[in-house]
Amino acid sequence: MYAVIGRFTPQAFALLRIVSGLLFMIHGTQKLLGMPPSGMGKVPPFSFPMGAAGIIELVCGALITVGLVTGIAAFIASGEMAAAYFMGHASRGGFLPIQNKGELAVLFCFVFLYFAAHGAGIWSIEACCGNERRKLAA
């Protein structure tokens, strides 16, 4: 199966980065702009922790989507999701993500940690500008 699908690994990674970044950015627009409606309304941008989370989600989500300073943006986003899990999910309803509805925070955390280690890949501003990290030969 890898021989058929494996040749599209760079494109699949780029799609994962773009879609994950867009989804993360939408969480930020929900918090800061109230769009799309979530039922919780808008939060002040400089309130803590929700306003700060909204700013991180909006800015880092946009940077990850377009592939600009992806490593830094993804590392910050990963840290925010780890904090969101422990502050907002693990503190209510048990430690396991399935119990406390923290699956999305955990998944975002580890996907963004992978992006931070891997870089932006193809279809990114970094790749267009020649700033994509070169892989070291093992």
C-alpha positions as CSV (number, residue, x, y, z in Angstrom):
1,M,0.0,0.0,0.0
2,Y,2.9,2.4,0.8
3,A,4.1,2.1,-2.8
4,V,0.8,3.5,-4.0
5,I,0.0,6.1,-1.3
6,G,3.5,6.7,0.0
7,R,4.6,8.8,-2.9
8,F,2.1,11.4,-1.8
9,T,3.6,11.8,1.7
10,P,4.7,15.5,1.2
11,Q,1.3,16.4,-0.1
12,A,-0.5,14.6,2.7
13,F,1.6,16.3,5.3
14,A,0.9,19.7,3.7
15,L,-2.8,19.0,3.8
16,L,-2.6,17.9,7.5
17,R,-0.7,21.2,8.3
18,I,-3.2,23.4,6.4
19,V,-6.4,21.8,7.7
20,S,-5.1,21.6,11.3
21,G,-4.0,25.3,11.1
22,L,-7.4,26.3,9.8
23,L,-9.3,24.4,12.4
24,F,-7.1,25.8,15.1
25,M,-7.6,29.3,13.7
26,I,-11.4,28.9,13.8
27,H,-11.2,28.2,17.5
28,G,-9.5,31.5,17.9
29,T,-12.1,33.4,15.9
30,Q,-14.9,31.7,18.0
31,K,-13.3,33.1,21.2
32,L,-12.3,36.6,19.9
33,L,-15.0,37.3,17.3
34,G,-17.8,35.1,18.3
35,M,-17.8,33.6,14.8
36,P,-18.8,30.9,14.1
37,P,-21.2,31.1,17.0
38,S,-20.3,28.7,19.8
39,G,-22.7,29.7,22.6
40,M,-20.0,31.1,24.8
41,G,-19.9,34.5,23.2
42,K,-16.9,36.7,22.7
43,V,-14.2,37.0,25.3
44,P,-12.0,40.2,25.8
45,P,-8.8,39.7,23.8
46,F,-6.5,40.4,26.7
47,S,-8.3,38.4,29.4
48,F,-6.6,35.4,30.8
49,P,-6.8,32.5,30.0
50,M,-9.5,32.6,27.3
51,G,-8.5,35.8,25.5
52,A,-4.8,34.8,25.5
53,A,-5.8,31.4,24.1
54,G,-7.9,33.0,21.4
55,I,-5.0,35.2,20.3
56,I,-2.6,32.2,20.2
57,E,-5.1,30.1,18.3
58,L,-5.9,32.8,15.8
59,V,-2.3,33.9,15.1
60,C,-0.5,30.5,15.4
61,G,-3.3,28.9,13.4
62,A,-2.8,31.4,10.6
63,L,1.0,31.0,10.6
64,I,0.7,27.2,10.6
65,T,-1.8,27.3,7.8
66,V,0.4,29.4,5.5
67,G,3.6,27.8,6.7
68,L,5.4,30.8,8.0
69,V,7.7,30.4,11.1
70,T,5.9,27.1,11.5
71,G,8.2,25.6,14.0
72,I,7.9,28.4,16.5
73,A,4.1,28.8,15.9
74,A,3.5,25.1,16.2
75,F,5.6,24.8,19.4
76,I,3.6,27.7,21.0
77,A,0.3,26.1,19.9
78,S,1.4,22.7,21.2
79,G,2.2,24.3,24.6
80,E,-1.1,26.1,24.7
81,M,-3.0,22.9,24.0
82,A,-1.0,21.1,26.8
83,A,-2.0,23.9,29.2
84,A,-5.6,23.8,28.0
85,Y,-5.7,20.1,28.6
86,F,-4.3,20.2,32.1
87,M,-6.1,23.5,33.2
88,G,-9.4,23.0,31.4
89,H,-10.0,19.3,30.9
90,A,-7.9,17.2,33.4
91,S,-9.1,19.3,36.3
92,R,-12.7,18.3,35.6
93,G,-13.9,14.9,34.9
94,G,-10.9,12.6,35.3
95,F,-7.5,12.4,33.8
96,L,-8.3,10.4,30.7
97,P,-9.2,12.4,27.6
98,I,-12.2,10.3,26.8
99,Q,-13.6,11.1,30.3
100,N,-13.0,14.8,30.3
101,K,-13.6,15.6,26.6
102,G,-10.0,16.6,26.1
103,E,-9.3,14.5,23.0
104,L,-9.1,17.5,20.7
105,A,-6.6,19.3,23.0
106,V,-4.4,16.2,23.2
107,L,-4.5,15.6,19.4
108,F,-3.8,19.2,18.6
109,C,-0.9,19.2,21.1
110,F,0.9,16.3,19.6
111,V,0.1,17.2,15.9
112,F,1.6,20.6,16.5
113,L,4.6,19.2,18.4
114,Y,5.2,17.1,15.2
115,F,4.9,20.2,13.0
116,A,7.4,22.0,15.3
117,A,9.9,19.1,14.8
118,H,9.2,18.5,11.1
119,G,8.9,22.0,9.7
120,A,6.3,23.4,7.2
121,G,7.0,21.1,4.3
122,I,5.7,21.8,0.8
123,W,3.0,24.2,-0.1
124,S,4.3,26.7,2.5
125,I,5.8,30.2,2.5
126,E,8.9,28.7,4.0
127,A,9.3,26.3,1.1
128,C,8.7,29.1,-1.4
129,C,11.3,31.3,0.2
130,G,13.9,28.6,0.5
131,N,13.8,28.7,4.3
132,E,12.5,25.1,4.8
133,R,14.9,23.2,7.1
134,R,17.1,20.8,5.4
135,K,16.9,17.2,6.6
136,L,20.1,15.9,8.1
137,A,21.3,12.6,6.7
138,A,21.1,9.9,9.4
